[in-house]
Amino acid sequence: MLDKKIIENVLCAALGKGGDFAEIFVEDKYSSSIKLVGGLIENNISGRDYGVGIRIIDKLNCIYAFTNDSTEENLIKVAKEAASALQGASIDLKLNFMKSNVTNYNPIKIMPSSIEKKEKVDLMKKGYEAAKNYDSVISQVAVNYLDEEQNVLIANTEGLMGEDKRVRTRFTVGSVASKDGEMQQGFYGPGASMGFELFNKINVEEVGKEASRIAKTMAYAEHCPSGVMPVIMDNEFGGVLFHEACGHSLEAAFISKGTSVFTDKLGELVASPLLTAIDDGTIPNEWGTTNIDDEGTPTKRNLLIENGVLKSYLIDKLNGRRMNMESTGSGRRQSYKFAPTSRMNNTYIANGESNFDEIISSTENGLYAKKLGGGSVNPATGDFNFAVMEGYLIKNGKILKPVRGATLIGNGLKVLELIDMVGNDLSLGQGMCGADSGTVPAGLGQPPLRVKSLTVGGRKGDE
């Protein structure tokens, strides 16, 4: 992607005014995005984004610059301009790049770029028809298709040089159900770090029906009562609560600055002994999997919490310096326009020993949150609130009826302590996670689990 000699010259220029580390990140990305609304193509966008990011670290400070002009003359100019912020002397740099041998966790069978757009649109129309015809209450359906091929090269003054090809494909359906002047939404969006063979794994008609099933169920649901009660969160996208309420607080970007509830808690019991949590960037073809992170470090399986005890954080190079700890392969960025920082890859709660029926039947009264929606969290305090996309009341150990408008309100650290049952049916979902280094694909999940006491926002007086 760039000649080795050019890379050497640029890195030398980057340390021309001091600094003790420099890195170059080269990205060449091809993407295709199609949106179908009301049975008609609304957007059909494809393109290429190419650029180079240059990072200089001086002890615990970072300077970052980027450009889409990759000529040697311009790259050296950009590197020198970035370095001008430093006041030190130039370093006599001798580089001997070593390409690391990395495992390919994401074998690709069918490159999406080899498939005609007509075939992609035909799949979208099948998903649309299945969603729209699910029930007369469905008033609107939007279908999105996305594929991308991201080629990256990362080299730094430690002698590292790594390359990776990331191919991802995703298919999403959003349905709207209208009843009595009110609208409810349903969404389902499977994706993977794989090519067009994704569609040998998923059925687009089933994806469409699932989105509409959620929308219809919520359209006919009663309002959720408010109060403090046991909450059962289902597998797959139920994992968004751990991802948001706890996962971000385990990132070194917060830990290194002392702004996380988990700062200085390694080795301490921070959760129920039933809970084990993992971030794994090596799960084959999973949405958040890469062979190397965006700093060139091989990704790995990071055990975060084991039987309730905090074992590790998610660490990138710069924040690792601040903490005097090694990178965990967690440095990620959206593109060459962003400096990397610590981020999650595929974060999940591991299987426990209970099955779903046991969890439901042992809950006298409570809320079953089958699918969670969006929410917000404060990493410094762990306080969160999340909307429930699909929820059901539990009465006398049985799922009674669907309810809508539920919100889960609590504290991430407290929730971990209050988990008293963990299921044995782990499943992962796919999402996009936003933070300081942009928006990146992130896998998340869990088996079904129960929080024995959680505040549920809803309507007072509803039963």
N, C-alpha and C positions, 0 to 999 in steps of 0.2 A: 504493500500500500504506500510505503515511503521507502526510499533507498536508505540503507543502513548508514551511509556516510552523511546523508542529510540529517538524519536523526542525531548522530553524534555532534554535528556542528551546531544544531539547534540547542541541544542540551548544554553544550559548552557555553553558548551565548547566554543561556538562562542563568548560569551561575557566574556570569561575568562581573557581577557586583556583590558577590557574596552568596549567602544561602548555603544549605548543606544537602539539599535534595531537589532534583528537578525531574519532571515527568512529562511525557508527550502522549496524548490520547488522540488517535486517528479514527474517525468514524466514516463509514460509507453505508448509508441506509436507503433501501428501496421499500416503499410501502404502497399498499393499495387499500382504499376504503370505499365501500359502496353503502349507501343508505336508501332503503325502500320504505316509503310511507304511503299508506292508503293504496297499496298495490302498484305504485309508480315509483320509478327511480328518482330520488330527490337530489342525491349527490353521488358523483362517481369520480373520485380523486385518486390519482396515482402520481408518484414522483420520487425524486432522489434528493437526499440531504447529505451533503458531504462537508466535513470540516475537521479542524484540528484544535485541540485544547492544550495549553501549556501551563503547568503548575510548578510553582517554586515554593519550597518550604524552607523557612529559616527558623530553626529551633521549633517554636510552637506557633509561628505565624505563617500564614498562607497567602500567596499572590496567585491569581488565576486570570488568564487571558485566552481568547479564542479567535479563530478566523476561519473563513472558508476559502482563503487563497493559500494553497499549499506549495507555492513556489519556494525554493530554498531562501531566496532573497527576502521574501515577505516573512517567512517563519522566523528567520534570524532577527528581523526587525521587530517583530512582535515580542520575541523572547527578550530582546534587549530593553524594550520599553517596559515590560513587566519587571525586569530586574532592576530598572532604574529606581524603583521604590526602596531598594536596599542601599545601605551605606557602607557595606564591607568591601573587602578586596576580592579580586578575581581568584578562582581556584584552578590550579593546574590539574585538569581532569583527564584521566586515561580510562577509556571505556573498553570493556571486553564483554559484549553481550552474550548471554547464554539463554537460548530458547528452552523453556521448560516443557517437558513432556506432560501433557494433561490428558485426562480421560475424557472421551466424548460421551457425555450423558444424554445427548439429544440427537440420535441418528435421524436423518430426514430421508423419507422414501420418495415423496413427490413434491418437488419444489412448486410452491403456489404460482410462481411466475410462468410455469410451463402450462398452466391451465387457462383456457380462453375465458374471457369475462362472461360470455353467454352462459357457460356452465355454472359459474358462481351465481349469476343472477337467477338461473333456473332453480337452484337450491334455495335461494332467498324467497322466491315466489312460492315454493312448496311450504316453507316455514310460515309464510304470511297466510296462505290459504288455510292451513291447519289452525292457526291462531284465530283468524277472523271468523271462521266457520264453527269454532268451538261452541259458541252459544250466541243467541241474538243479543245478549246484554253487552257483548264486546263491541265497542263503538270505534276503536282506533287501534291500529297495530303498526309498529315501526320495527323494521328488521335491519340489522347492521352486520356487514361482513368486513373483516379486517385481516390482512396478512402483511407481514414485514420480514425483510431480510436485513439484518444489521451485522456488518462486518467491522470488527474493531482490531486495532493494533495498539498495544501499550508498551512503552519502553521507558526506563528511568535510569538515573545515574548510579543505581546499585547494580547495574548490569542486567536487569531483568528485561526480557523482550517476550511478549506473549501475543497471540492472535486468537480470535474466536469468531465463529459464525453463529449468529442467533437467528433462528427462523421461528416465527410464532404465527398462529392462525386462530381466529376467534369468530364465533357466530352468536349474535345476541338477538333476543326478541323482547320487546316491551309492549304489553297490552294494556288497554284502558277499558274498564267496564263502567257503564253509565246506568244509574238506577235512581229514580226519584230525585233527579236534579243533582245528584252527587256522583263523583267519579272516584274510582279506586284503580290502582296500578298493580301490575304484576310484571316481573322481570325474570328472565333466565338467560345466562350467557356463558356457556362452556367455551373453554379455550385451552390451548396446549402449546408447548414448545415443540411443535412438529409441523409438517407441511400439510398438503391437501389431504393426506391420509387421515386427518382428523375426522373427515366425513365418512370414513369406514368405521369410526369409533362411536360417533354420535348420529342420531336420527333427527334431522332438522324439523320434521313434522312433530316429533315428540317434544322438542324444544319449544316450538310454537304453542302446542297444547298446554305445556306446563306454565308458560307465562300467562296464558288466558285462564287456566284453572285458578291460579292465585288471584287474579283480578276479579273473577266471578265470585270466588269464595268470600273475598273481602267486601264485595258489593252487597252481598246478602247478609253480611255479619252484623251483629249488634255492637254497640260501643262497649269498649273494655272498661270494667270497673277499676277504680284506683285503689291503692293500698299496698301494704307490705305483705308479701306472699312468697312461697316457693316458686321458682321459675325453672322450667326445663327448657334448655336450648338444644335444638337438633344438630345433627352433624352437618358437614359441608360448610355452608355460609354462616352457620352459627358461630364459627370460628372468628368472625369479624370482631366479636367483642374482645377476645383475647388479643387479637392483632392490634386493635386500636387502644384498648384500655390498659394493656400490659406490655405488648410487644414494643411499642414506641418507647416506653419508659426503660426498656432494656438496651436501647441503642446508645452507643458510646458518645454520640453527639450530645446527649443529655447527661449521661453518667459522668463524663469527664469534667463537666462544668458544675457538678453538684446540684443539678436542677431536676433530678429524677427521684422518685420515691424509693428506687432500688439502689441508690448510691451507697457504697460502703456496706452492702448487705451480703456479699459473697460468703457462702457457707452457712448462712442463716436460714431458718425455717420461715419462708415467706408465703407459703400456700398450704392448702390441705395436703396431707401425706398421700392422698389418692391421686395427686396431680403430677404428671411429668410433661414438660413442654420442650419442644425441639424446633430449631430452625435449620432447614436442610436445603442447601443449594444443589444437591446431587441427585435428587429423585428423577429417574429417567423420564424425559419428555414432559415434566410438570411445568406449569405456567411460569413459575419463578426460578426455574433452574438455568444456570449457565455453567460453562466449563471453568471459566475464570471470572473473578469479579471485575469491576471497572477500574481496578488498580493493578490488574494482572495477577492477583493472588488466586490460586486454585480454590474453588468453593469446597465446602465440606459440610458434614453433619455436626451441628453445634447443639450440645445438650445444655439447655438454658436452666431448666428446673427439673430436679430429679426427686420424686417422692416428697415434693414440697420444699426441698432445699435448693436455694439459688446456687447454680454451678458456674454460670458463664454469662458474659455480655456479648453483644454484637459489635464488633470493633473494626474500624477502618485504620489506615496508616496514621493519619494526623492525630486523631483522638487516641489512638494507641500510644503515641508518644506522650501525650498528656497524662495517660494512665500508667505508663511504663509497662504496657502489655502488647503482645503480638496481635497482628490482624487475624481475624477469624474468617477472612474471605467475604466480608460484608460491606465492602466499599462499592457503592452503586451510584449511578447518575442517569438522568434521562437521555442525555446526548452530550456531544462535545461542547455544548454551550454552558454546561454546569460542571463545577468542581464536585468530586465525589464526597460522600459522607457515609456514615454507617446506616444501613437499611436492612430490612428483612428480605428473605428470599421466599421460601415456603415455610410458614410458621404454623405449627399445629400442636394440639394437645394429644398425647398418645392414648391408645386404648386402655380402658380399665377392665373391670370384671363383671359389670352389670349389663343386662340386656335392656332394650328399650321398654319392653312390656313390664319388666320389674320396676323400672324407674317410674313409669306412669302409675302402675297399680299401687305403689307405696306412697303416692302423693294424694292426700285426702282432698285438698283444695289448692289450686294454684293456676299458673299460666304456662301453657306450652307454646314457646316461641319457635315455630317451625322454620321461619326465615327472618333474618334481621335485615334492616335497611341501613340507611346512613346514620351518622352520629358525630359526636365531637368528644374530645378528651383533653384534659390538661395534664401533660406529662409530669409537671412539677408536683401536682397533688394526687393525680390518678383519678380525679373526679370525671365522670362521663355521663352522657345520655345517648341512648340509641332508640331509633324507631323500630317497631316490629312490623315487618312487611306482611307477615302471615302469622296469626296467633289464634289460640284456642283456650277456652276455659277448661280446667280440670275440676271435676266434682266427684267425690267418693271414689277416687282411684280410676276414673274413666274420663276420656276426652269427651266433653259435653257438647260444645258448640263453638263455632268460629267467632272471634271478636276482633274489632278493628280499632285503630287509634291508640294502641298501646305504646308506651315509652318506657324503656328500662333506665333507671336512674341509680347511680351508685358510685362506688370507689373501686378501682381496679385491684388494689392490694387487698381490700376487704373481701371482694368477691372471691379471690383466690382462696382465702381462708374458709369461706362459707360453702365451697363445693363439697357436697357430701355423697354424691353418687356419680360415677363415670362409666359410660357405656363401653361397648366393645365393637362398635361399628364405625370406625374412623372413615371419613370421606373428606376430600379437599375441594374447595371452590376456587374461583379465579377472580381477581380484582385488580384495580389500578390504585396504587398508593402514592399520595402526594406528600412531599416534604421539601426541605431546603435544596436538595439536589434534583428537583423535578419530580415527574410522575413516572413510576416504574411498575412493571408487571409484578404482582405478588400473589403467591399461593397462600391459602389459609384454610384451616379446617379443624375438626375435632370429632370425636364420637358424641352421641347425645350425653348431656350431663345435667345435673341438678344443682342449682344454688338454693340453699335451704331458706334464705330470706333475702328478698330484694324489693326495693321500692318500684312499683309499677304505676306510671302515670296514665290516667284514663279519665273517665267521667264519674264524679261522685254520684252515688245513688243508683248507678246501673248494676244489675246483677245478672 
